[in-house]
Amino acid sequence: MPRFMGMPLNTGRQMDGAATSNGLNPEPDNLFNQYFVKIGWFWTLILTTPFTLITSFILCCGDVKRMIKHHIVRIGIATVFWYVWTKLFFVFESSYGRCTDKRFDTKPTCLKAGFLWNGFDISGHAFILIYSSLVLIEEARPIVNWESIKEHLRNEEHNRATMDSAAARNPLSNLKDDELARLSYLYTRYTPLIRLLFVAMTVLQLLWDVMLVSTMLYFHKMIEKVLGGIFAILTWFFTYRFWYTSPTILPDSVGKGLFNYQVVKSRPDPIPMRRNNSLSCGQEITIIREIMVSKRRPIHPVGQTMNFRGSTAGEGRGETKGTRPTTAPTSIREVLTMMVLYVCKKAIFYDTNLKVALYLGSLFLISLIGDFMPYPRTYFAP
């Protein structure tokens, strides 16, 4: 197994002295060491891939070709960057290092003989932990305002059923009837799974942050960790802030589909409190009615749609009654689900630029503290 895929191991032949079990210092049989960080990119992919697959499939209204071409490609690009950078780190250390015994001039033979290989080892673990965290954060962004799709579906289905041309424009208005039907089915069926995957991604991202602190304290020199973090941040910035945001180059940015549900709503115009003497009473009533129509329509019980005179639409005329169910949580289970999602969003979606600055700052500060702590430094296993 390549060394960049391994977790720091405290083997006797690769240490300046006997390792001490101290705080976050991982031992070879540590659970997180063996089953998480050692295969860190695997855990990142096993959660990010299905989340991106399902959300993009829904946002593309079931169009598989568009989903793969515009969204799934991002996961492949991230994997390529991960492999190339970590491979280059390994080649650089092997090519420009030397063995403590001059009889061995290659790293594999040096380590196999039981000696140490001294080289400039850019921290592959600082790279993978920071890069995985940033990829998790970016690919999880479709969850922002995800619940609003339910309201948009309700409003659009109501508008089409009643043929209400005066209703406010909906983000789903441009969808065809078959696309709207597929969106409604896919959204209802897969939203519980999307919520579960998002919570798991949040937990994994927090775990990577904890393991990053361990790497900062106990492994590598400060400059090696800082360079690993810088390569991760530059790769993230190039892909998610420059490449994917370009409107003429594929793939698309995260959350982009056949409709846009993440538009920041503008504040409504305030209604003047003082009466304008230049308007007649009838004109004022007309203006207020137009404002009420242009804004959000009132929600009525299932099976009823109210007209402006307060009577039920279709009463006494044999017309089919419209349906417009409420989108408010209807059970304790749903309320608890919304609370968990809210906490997870707060944990993972604070300012990304601030998080990047914290990564860089902590790489310097915590690594500097670790360099002065009274315990022997540890190295990576081959």
N, C-alpha and C positions, 0 to 999 in steps of 0.2 A: 504493500500500500504506500503511495507517495506520502512523504512526510507532511505535506501541507494539508492532508486530510486527517491527520492525527491530532489528538489533544495532547497538551504538555504532559509528559510522563516523567516521574521521578525515578529514573533508573540509575543505578550506582555508577555505571561507567560514563554517564553523561552529566554528572553533577560535580561541583567543586567540593562538595562535602555531603554529609548525610542530611537529607531533607527532614525538616521538622513539620509535624502536623500542626499548622498554625492558621486558625481562622478559615479563610476562603481557599487556602492552599490545597489544590486538588491532589488526591492520591490516585495511584493507578486503578484501584478498584472503586473509585468514586462513581456513584450512579450517574451524575450529570456528565462526568468525564467519559464514561464508557458508552453511554447510550444516547447522548444528546450532542455535545460539542464535537465529538469525534466524527459524527456523521451530520454535522450541522446543516449543510446545504440540502441534504436529503429531507430533513424536517421542515426546512423552509419551503421546499418544493411540494412536499406532501400536503401542505395546507394552502399555499398560495395558488397552486395549479387548479385544484377543484373550485376554489373561490372565484378565481378569474374566469374559469371556464363557465361556471353557472351564471355569474352576474353578466358577463358579456353576451352569453346566449340569450338571456332575457332582454338585455338592452338592444340586441339586434333582432328581437322579435322572432327568434327561432331560425334565423338565417345562418347556417353552419359555415358556409364559405366566408361570409363577411366576418364572423366571429374569429375564425382562424387567421384570416388575412390582416385584420385590424387590431386584434387584441392578444391572442395566444402567442403570437410571435415574440411579444415582449418577454415572456418567460424563457424562451429559447435564447434570446439575446443576452439576458442576465446570466444564464448558465454558461454561455460562451465566454463572457467577460470574467466570470468567476474562475473558470478553468484556465484561461490564458494567463491571468495575473498570477495565480498561485503557482502555476507551472514555471513562469518566469522567475518568481522569487526563489524557487528551488534550484533552477539552473544557475542563477546568479550566485547563490551561496556555494554551490558545488564547484563552480568555475573559478571563483576568486578566493577560496579558502585554502587552508593547509592543515595537515594532520600534525598532532603533537609528536608523532614519530615520523621522521623524515623518510623512512623507508616506504611509506604509503603515500601515494600522490592523488588518490581518488577517495571521495567520501565513503562509498560503500565498503571498500577494502579497509579503510581506516577504522570505521565503526565495527566492522566484523572482527577485526583483530583486538578490539577492546580499548581503543584509544579515542581521544576526543578530536572532533573536527572543528577548527576555529575559522569561522567565516562571518561575513556580514549577512545575518539572517533576518531579512525584512519579515515582520510578523504576519504570517498568513492568517493567524487567528484573529488579530486585531482587524485585519481586512475583512474576513468572512463574517465576523460578528457585527461589525458596523454596516457592511454592505447588506447583509441579510435583514437587519433591522430596518434600514431605509427602504429596501424592496418591499418588505411586509407592510410598512406604513403607506407606501404609494399604491400598492395593489389593493389595499383595503379601502381606498377612498370611495368606491361606489356605495358603501354603506351610508355615507353622508346623505341625508334627505331621502334615504331609500323608502322609508315609510310613507313619504308624500306621494309615491306612485299609486298607492291604494286610493288616495283621495282624487288624484287625477283620473284614474280609471272610473271611479264612481261618477265624477262630474261629466266626463266625456260620454260615458254610456247613457247618462241621463239626457245630455244635450242631443245626442243622436236619436234617442228614443222619442223625444218630444219635438225634435226638429226646431230647437230653440236657436234661432240665428242671432238673437240679441244677447246671448250668454257671453260672459267673458272668455277670451281666447285661452285655450288649454294647451299645454305642451304636447298633448297627444292628438291634437286636431289634424295634423298632417298624415297620420297613419291611416292606412286602408282598413276596411272593416275586418278582413282576415288577419291582418297584423295586430289589430287591437284585440281580437279574440284570442290569438296566440299569446299575446302579452298578458292578458288577464289570466289565462290558464297557467302559464309558466310562473308568473309572479305568485299566484296563490299556492301553487304546489311546492315551490322551491324556497320561498322566503324563510321558513323555519330552519332549513339546512344552512342557508346563508348566514343567519344569525348565529348558529352554532359554530360554524367555521370562523366567523369573525371573532367570537369570544376566544376560541383556541388560538387564533393568530395573535391576539392581544397578550395572552399568557406567554406564548412563545417569545414575543418581542421583549417582554419584561425579563424573561429568563436570559435572553441574549445580553441584555444590559447588565445583569448580575454577573454573568460569566465574563463579560468584558472587563469589569472591575477586577475580577480574579486575575485575568491576563495582565492587566496593567500593574498589579501589585507584585506578582510572583514570577513572571516570565519575560524574557528578552530585555534588551537595553532600551532606554527611552527613545532613542532616535529610530530604532527598528520598529517600535510600536507606532510612533508618530508617522513614519513613512507608510506603513501599512494602512493606517487610518486615512491618510491623505489620498492614497490611491483609491480607496473605497469611496470617499466623498466625491472625488473628481469623476469617477465612473458614474455614480448616481446623478451628479449634476449634468453631465453630458447627455445621458439618456433621457432622464425624466424631466429635466428643465430646459433642454435645448432640442434634442432630437424629436421626442414624442410630441412636443408642443408645436412643431412645424406643421402647418396645414397641408403642405404639398408632399410630405414624406411619410410613408407608412413605417411602423404601425401608428395607430391613433393614440391620443392620450387616454389615461385611465378614466372610465366613466362615460366616454363618448359613444353614443349609439344612434339609433334612428330618431331619438327624441332627447331633449335636454331637460332633466328634472332637477338639476342643481343650480338653477338660476337664482341669484340673490334677488329677493323681492324688494322692490322699491317701496318706500313709505307712501301711503295714500295721501292725497291732497287734503289738508284740513278743511272742514266745513266751517264757514264763517259763522260766528255766534251772533253778530249784530245784523239786524235787518237792513237790507239795502233799499232805501226809499225809492230808488229809481225803478224797482221791479214791482209789478202788481202781485197780489196774493196768488192769483192763478199761475203766474209765471214762476213764483217761488215753489209752489207745489210740483210743477212740472220738472224743475231743476232737481229737487230732492228725489223725485221718483226716478229720474235718469241716473242719479248717483247711486241709488239703491240697486238699480238693475245692473249697473256697470261693475259694482263691487260684488262681493260674495253673496250668492243666493242663500236664503234661509234653508236650514235642514228641517225636514218634516218627517213624521212617522212613516214607517215602511208602508208602501201602497198608497200614499197620498202625495199630491203635488198641489200647492196652494197658488191661486192666482192673486192678482193685485187687490182684488176686492175682498180677499179673505175666505172665499169659498173653495171647496175642494174641486180641482179640475175634473171635469167630466161628470159632475153630479147632475142627475136628471137628464143626461143626454146620451147615456149608454156608452160613453167613451172609455177606452182602456186607461186605467189609472197607472201613472208612472211610478217608478220605484227609485228611491234615493236613500239607501241605508246610511246610518251614521258611521263614521270611522273612529269614534272614540273607543278606548279599551272597554271590553264588555265582561271581563272576568279578572279575578285576582291573579291568575296565571299570566295573563297578558300584561297586566300592570307590572308584575315582577320582571317579566321579560324586558319591558321597556326600561325599567330601572337598571338592569344589568347592562343593557346596550348603552345606556347613557354613561354609566361609569366607565365602560370599556372605551367609548369614544373620547372621553376626557383623558383617559390614560394614554391613548395612542395618537390622538390628533391635536396635541398642542403644537405650537408653531414649529414647523419642520426646520426652518432656518435657525431657530433657537436651539433645537436639538443638535444640529450639526455643529454649532458653536460650542455646545456643551461637550460633545464628543472630542473636539479638538482641544478644548481647555482641560478636560479631565485627562486626556492622553499625556499632556505635559505635566499637570500637577500631580496626579496619582502615581504616574510612572516615576516622577522625581521623588516622591515620598517612598515608593517601593525600593528605589536604588539606595536609600539610606537606612532601610530597615535591617536589623542585625540577624539576617539568616542567609544561607547560601542561595545563590541564584540557580535556577533550574533551566534545562534545555529541552528541546523537542526530541522525541524518539524518531528514528529513521522510518 
